[in-house]
């Protein structure tokens, strides 16, 4: 099918920050076929299906390069339970565990995250989880472009940020390697190439040197991308220093784990020497601004970029709203730099789009250009908070809301059209997710009276 979105403003998101006014974009075979004056393209393509773009912005969709979709189960809970930033560190990212759920219930929570991702303008995401195979069919059916990275670790007991002695469990590591190989065999390249499979090492304090080297070898043999949580909290830094006698990034460098197809999530509790190592290896950094703000931490994005890192953005836990992520990232960097002008809105927009696609290894996506993937969104520009529309990118970044996104297209197919998600039963998923959440947390507190229920909890 040939589609022509006409009479619109096109934000290409390219490196030149090109804008087209009263323009049209022609989409054929899942790719961008032409961009130009609206009248010219309408006359040249009389048989195309027309989409009225008046009062809209057409722009590339967001790439969320670090998320855990199933963690929607902890919404409103884990955001307020961050660990301390000063010693003594006792380990763990939250004093409460995530309630156990069945694979079917896990899939519903994943679908809930996918719904929010679509509604906030996401077209591509990198999912970091263990047992991705449970939800893989639902992820593929969402219509989004997704890299599922299957997670491996081999630490026995303890969690991220626990400086207690590292005890290796080789069987646990071998099981993770087997899951990665199986998921890659079954899902890599499926759904017309929208679904890919990558390698995930949980974190430097959760993996032995032996496992990290095995994962690096597997990543190279599978010819895919890799990801890891890095310098997420100060407890992690303390743990790696206790285990290995060096900083986390130094540890990864010592075993050859740093490379240009690695996505490092967080990178916020870091020495400049570590930032230099990441830049030298041309690592991709996921700036997870919203969760960073909730934890009261932030990476030095300008330094990481100056050293040579590619910057993308991720939502991490409990939320998939990339509009919030993009805006929070801009604000956090300005506060950190004590600069009211830098970074510019166009730079933050590039992190959330072009930078993220590059990190995922999608060389022909993340901006709108002839021959690129037809991954795009349409945004209302005629609402009270978006008018007057004088600087489209700045207005969208400073004032835009997820509810402004009316249409989402991936590889030329509509995932959301006129505000209706066409790939999932939204109402049914919302109702079921609420039921699962109340039941799962209720059961956890009933069976674990030692756990303190946070204030303001619904009756469970």
C-alpha positions as a printed Julia matrix, in Angstrom:
460×3 Matrix{Float64}:
  0.0     0.0    0.0
  1.12    3.52  -0.81
  0.23    6.18   1.78
  0.59    9.94   1.42
  0.39   12.13   4.51
 -0.15   15.63   3.16
 -0.68   19.23   4.21
  1.5    18.81   7.26
  4.68   19.91   9.03
  7.45   17.31   8.84
 10.16   17.17  11.5
 12.73   14.92   9.84
 14.94   14.56  12.92
 18.03   14.43  10.7
 21.41   15.79  11.74
 20.71   19.06   9.91
 17.44   19.49  11.88
 15.51   19.83   8.61
 11.87   20.92   8.75
  9.32   20.88   5.92
  6.2    23.07   6.04
  3.01   22.49   4.03
  4.66   19.25   3.08
  3.86   15.62   2.34
  5.58   12.31   2.99
  5.07    9.31   0.7
  5.31    5.84   2.25
  5.73    2.7    0.14
  6.79   -0.84   0.99
  7.46    0.03   4.62
  9.85    2.85   3.75
  9.88    6.57   3.06
  9.59    7.04  -0.7
  9.5    10.83  -0.93
  9.31   14.03   1.11
  8.39   17.31  -0.51
  5.82   20.02  -1.17
  2.32   18.79  -0.51
  0.81   19.91  -3.81
  3.63   18.37  -5.84
  3.46   14.96  -4.18
 -0.34   14.85  -4.32
 -0.29   15.52  -8.03
  2.39   12.9   -8.64
  0.64   10.17  -6.62
 -3.08   10.24  -7.44
 -3.6     6.59  -6.45
 -2.06    6.89  -2.98
 -4.18    6.53   0.14
 -4.44   10.07   1.49
 -4.0    10.97   5.16
 -4.87   14.53   6.1
 -1.95   15.95   8.09
 -3.34   19.42   8.68
 -2.89   20.55  12.28
 -0.36   17.77  12.82
  3.37   17.27  13.11
  4.88   14.21  11.43
  8.13   13.12  13.06
 10.23   10.02  13.77
  9.03    7.89  16.65
 10.99    7.41  19.85
 13.45    4.6   20.5
 13.35    3.44  24.13
 16.68    1.63  24.5
 16.35    0.49  28.1
 13.14   -0.83  29.59
 11.67   -3.75  31.53
  8.06   -4.01  30.37
  6.93   -6.44  33.08
  7.97   -3.97  35.79
  4.7    -2.1   35.23
  3.59   -4.38  38.07
  5.53   -2.14  40.5
  4.04    1.2   39.41
  3.63    3.65  42.28
  5.69    1.4   44.56
  9.33    1.09  43.55
  9.64    4.74  42.43
  9.71    5.83  46.08
 11.94    3.09  47.51
 15.38    3.91  46.13
 18.46    2.67  48.0
 20.81    5.1   49.8
 23.52    6.94  47.92
 25.97    6.82  50.82
 27.36    3.85  52.77
 26.66    1.55  54.39
 25.21   -0.22  51.33
 23.09   -3.29  51.94
 22.22   -4.2   48.38
 19.09   -4.3   46.32
 17.22   -1.6   44.41
 14.14   -1.84  46.61
 13.35   -3.23  50.08
 10.3    -4.93  48.57
 10.5    -7.84  46.11
  8.46   -7.9   42.92
  5.47  -10.19  43.52
  5.65  -13.48  41.6
  3.18  -13.93  38.74
  2.45  -16.63  36.2
  3.84  -16.43  32.63
  0.34  -15.48  31.43
  0.07  -12.69  34.0
  3.59  -11.53  33.16
  2.54  -11.25  29.52
 -0.4    -9.0   30.43
  1.93   -6.66  32.34
  4.25   -6.6   29.31
  1.28   -5.7   27.11
  0.38   -2.93  29.52
  3.84   -1.45  29.03
  3.53   -1.79  25.26
  0.24    0.13  25.32
  1.84    3.05  27.14
  4.84    2.93  24.82
  2.65    3.24  21.76
  0.53    6.0   23.26
  3.62    8.07  24.04
  4.99    7.81  20.5
  7.47    4.94  20.8
  8.19    2.99  17.62
 11.22    0.96  18.76
 12.38   -0.38  22.1
 15.04   -2.54  23.67
 13.57   -4.9   26.26
 15.94   -6.24  28.93
 14.49   -9.22  30.78
 14.89  -12.85  31.7
 12.5   -15.37  30.14
 11.52  -13.15  27.2
 10.09  -16.22  25.49
  7.0   -16.0   27.73
  5.88  -12.73  26.21
  7.59  -12.88  22.81
  4.39  -13.61  20.82
  2.62  -10.65  22.43
  5.62   -8.39  21.85
  5.7    -9.33  18.17
  1.93   -8.84  17.83
  2.18   -5.27  19.2
  3.53   -4.06  15.86
  6.49   -2.28  17.44
 10.14   -2.72  16.47
 11.66   -4.55  19.45
 15.05   -5.95  20.35
 14.52   -8.52  23.1
 17.74   -8.88  25.09
 17.73  -12.03  27.18
 19.51  -11.6   30.52
 22.22  -13.77  32.05
 24.04  -13.68  35.41
 25.89  -16.16  37.6
 26.01  -14.63  41.07
 24.45  -16.86  43.69
 22.42  -14.9   46.21
 22.69  -11.16  46.67
 21.57   -8.5   44.26
 22.76   -5.32  42.59
 24.58   -3.15  45.08
 25.37   -5.92  47.57
 29.07   -5.84  48.56
 28.88   -9.28  50.21
 31.33  -11.83  48.76
 30.66  -12.92  45.17
 29.76  -16.6   44.93
 29.64  -17.95  41.39
 26.97  -20.42  40.31
 28.03  -21.73  36.92
 24.72  -23.54  36.38
 22.84  -20.24  36.63
 25.16  -18.66  34.08
 24.88  -21.64  31.73
 21.08  -21.46  31.94
 21.19  -17.8   30.89
 23.45  -18.58  27.94
 21.08  -21.35  26.87
 18.05  -19.02  27.07
 19.82  -16.44  24.9
 20.73  -19.02  22.26
 17.23  -20.49  22.2
 15.45  -17.11  22.02
 17.76  -15.95  19.24
 17.14  -19.14  17.27
 13.36  -18.83  17.63
 12.76  -15.09  17.29
 15.64  -13.17  15.74
 14.52  -11.59  12.47
 10.86  -12.51  12.91
  7.84  -10.29  12.1
  9.46   -9.07   8.91
 12.61   -8.12  10.76
 10.87   -6.02  13.4
 11.9    -8.47  16.12
 15.55   -9.01  16.92
 17.28  -10.7   19.85
 20.31   -9.41  21.74
 22.5   -10.39  24.68
 22.16   -8.97  28.19
 24.59   -9.2   31.09
 22.65   -8.17  34.17
 25.25   -5.94  35.88
 28.98   -5.96  36.72
 28.34   -7.09  40.29
 26.05   -9.91  39.09
 28.44  -11.48  36.57
 31.78  -13.25  36.87
 34.65  -12.46  34.49
 34.16  -15.9   32.94
 30.49  -15.24  32.15
 31.16  -11.79  30.74
 33.73  -13.25  28.34
 31.27  -15.97  27.32
 28.56  -13.38  26.69
 30.91  -11.23  24.62
 31.86  -14.27  22.54
 28.19  -15.17  22.05
 27.31  -11.6   21.05
 30.0   -11.65  18.36
 28.98  -15.08  17.03
 25.3   -14.09  16.88
 26.23  -10.73  15.31
 23.83   -8.81  17.52
 23.85   -6.07  20.14
 24.54   -6.39  23.84
 23.43   -4.47  26.93
 24.29   -4.16  30.61
 23.31   -2.08  33.64
 26.38   -0.02  34.49
 27.11    2.27  37.47
 23.42    2.3   38.29
 23.74    3.03  42.02
 26.63    3.74  44.35
 26.12    0.36  46.0
 27.02   -1.3   42.7
 30.28    0.67  42.56
 31.11   -0.4   46.12
 30.23   -4.03  45.34
 32.48   -4.26  42.28
 35.3    -2.6   44.16
 34.86   -5.17  46.93
 34.68   -8.08  44.48
 37.24   -7.07  41.84
 39.35   -4.28  43.33
 38.43   -1.88  40.54
 35.61    0.36  39.29
 32.74   -1.25  37.32
 33.78    0.15  33.93
 37.4    -0.82  34.58
 36.2    -4.35  35.33
 34.29   -4.56  32.04
 37.28   -3.17  30.14
 39.6    -5.71  31.78
 37.66   -8.61  30.27
 37.11   -7.03  26.83
 33.43   -6.32  27.33
 33.39   -2.7   26.08
 32.62   -2.24  22.37
 30.56   -0.14  19.96
 27.58   -2.53  19.91
 27.17   -2.38  23.68
 24.33   -0.38  25.26
 25.25    0.67  28.79
 22.24    1.68  30.85
 22.49    4.47  33.45
 26.23    5.37  33.73
 25.5     7.87  36.5
 27.73    6.93  39.48
 30.91    7.28  37.51
 34.47    8.58  37.64
 35.84   10.53  34.67
 38.3     7.71  34.02
 35.33    5.44  33.4
 33.66    7.92  31.06
 36.91    8.01  29.08
 36.93    4.21  28.79
 33.36    4.18  27.49
 34.12    6.9   24.96
 37.24    5.17  23.71
 35.19    2.04  23.0
 32.42    4.12  21.33
 29.85    2.61  23.68
 26.17    3.52  23.46
 24.78    5.06  26.66
 21.11    4.9   27.61
 20.26    8.11  29.47
 17.38    6.91  31.68
 16.44   10.37  32.85
 13.06    9.83  34.49
 14.16    7.0   36.77
 17.42    8.87  37.39
 15.45   11.89  38.58
 13.33    9.68  40.83
 16.49    8.25  42.37
 18.15   11.64  42.7
 21.07   10.72  40.42
 22.17   11.76  36.94
 24.89   10.83  34.45
 27.19   13.47  32.99
 25.72   13.26  29.5
 27.74   16.1   27.99
 30.97   14.49  29.23
 30.03   11.04  27.95
 29.17   12.5   24.56
 32.36   14.56  24.41
 34.41   11.46  25.18
 32.86    9.65  22.19
 29.72    7.84  23.39
 26.5     7.72  21.4
 23.6     8.92  23.57
 20.15    7.32  23.5
 17.34    7.37  26.03
 15.36    4.82  28.02
 12.46    4.77  30.46
 13.69    1.86  32.62
 11.26    0.76  35.35
  7.51    1.19  35.81
  6.89    3.66  32.95
  7.12    3.77  29.16
  6.41    7.48  28.62
  9.18    8.7   26.33
  7.76   12.22  26.22
  8.49   12.45  29.95
 11.9    10.84  29.45
 12.92   13.3   26.73
 11.77   16.38  28.63
 13.22   15.23  31.95
 16.54   14.54  30.24
 16.69   18.06  28.84
 15.87   19.6   32.22
 18.26   17.39  34.22
 21.19   18.17  31.95
 20.47   21.9   32.12
 20.33   21.78  35.91
 23.49   19.7   36.1
 25.35   22.01  33.73
 23.81   25.14  35.32
 22.99   26.25  31.79
 19.55   27.46  30.73
 20.24   27.04  27.02
 22.2    23.82  26.65
 21.38   21.17  25.7
 19.09   22.47  22.98
 15.68   20.82  22.48
 16.81   19.49  19.12
 19.72   17.68  20.78
 17.5    15.95  23.34
 15.06   15.03  20.57
 17.96   13.45  18.7
 18.92   11.38  21.74
 15.38   10.0   21.94
 15.14    9.2   18.23
 18.23    9.02  16.04
 20.61    8.12  18.86
 18.37    5.33  20.09
 17.93    3.75  16.66
 21.7     3.85  16.16
 22.22    2.11  19.51
 19.81   -0.63  18.48
 21.76   -1.17  15.28
 18.97    0.12  13.01
 21.04    2.14  10.54
 18.09    3.21   8.4
 15.77    4.51  11.1
 15.41    7.21  13.71
 14.96   10.05  11.26
 12.77   10.61   8.21
 14.6    10.43   4.9
 14.01    8.78   1.55
 14.87    5.09   1.84
 14.61    4.97   5.62
 12.19    2.84   7.6
  8.65    4.23   7.74
  8.7     4.48  11.54
  6.88    7.69  12.42
  4.29    9.37  14.58
  1.68   12.06  14.04
  1.21   14.64  16.79
 -1.59   17.18  17.21
 -0.28   20.73  16.95
 -3.66   22.43  17.35
 -4.19   22.1   21.09
 -4.06   24.92  23.61
 -0.65   23.97  24.99
  0.88   23.64  21.5
 -0.28   26.96  20.04
  1.25   29.18  18.73
  3.38   26.65  16.86
  6.5    28.7   16.19
  9.33   26.23  16.8
  7.94   22.71  16.32
 10.7    20.73  18.06
 11.0    23.1   21.0
  7.23   23.33  21.43
  6.84   19.54  21.32
  9.66   18.98  23.78
  8.66   21.66  26.27
  4.86   21.48  26.07
  3.94   18.2   24.38
  1.94   15.45  26.07
  1.59   11.76  25.22
 -2.1    12.37  24.52
 -1.05   14.59  21.59
  0.15   11.47  19.73
 -2.69   10.38  17.47
 -0.98    7.97  15.08
  1.96    5.57  15.21
  3.41    3.75  12.2
  6.13    1.09  12.2
  7.6    -0.3    8.98
  4.74    1.27   7.05
  1.95   -0.31   9.12
 -0.32    1.62  11.47
  0.01    0.55  15.09
 -2.22    3.38  16.32
 -4.64    5.25  14.03
 -6.69    8.28  15.01
 -6.02    7.61  18.69
 -7.02    3.92  18.6
 -4.43    1.18  19.09
 -5.15   -1.37  16.36
 -2.83   -4.2   17.42
 -4.13   -4.93  20.95
 -7.39   -4.98  22.92
 -6.57   -2.02  25.14
 -9.65   -2.1   27.38
 -9.28   -5.81  28.16
 -5.57   -5.48  28.95
 -6.15   -2.53  31.29
 -8.85   -4.36  33.23
 -6.81   -7.55  33.52
 -3.63   -5.7   34.52
 -5.45   -3.98  37.38
 -6.79   -7.32  38.6
 -3.35   -8.92  38.41
 -1.7    -6.05  40.25
 -4.13   -6.05  43.16
 -4.05   -9.84  43.47
 -0.26  -10.17  43.23
  0.56   -7.48  45.78
 -2.22   -8.66  48.08
 -0.84  -12.19  48.06
  2.71  -10.96  48.68
  1.75   -8.93  51.75
 -0.49  -11.75  53.05
  2.31  -14.32  52.85
  5.11  -11.99  53.96
  3.99  -10.18  57.15
  7.6    -9.06  57.62
  7.25   -6.68  54.68
  6.12   -3.13  55.34
  3.28   -2.02  53.1
  3.92    1.47  51.68
  1.54    4.23  52.75
 -1.49    4.89  50.59
 -1.82    1.37  49.19
 -5.21    0.33  47.79
 -7.06   -2.36  49.78
 -5.43   -5.7   48.91
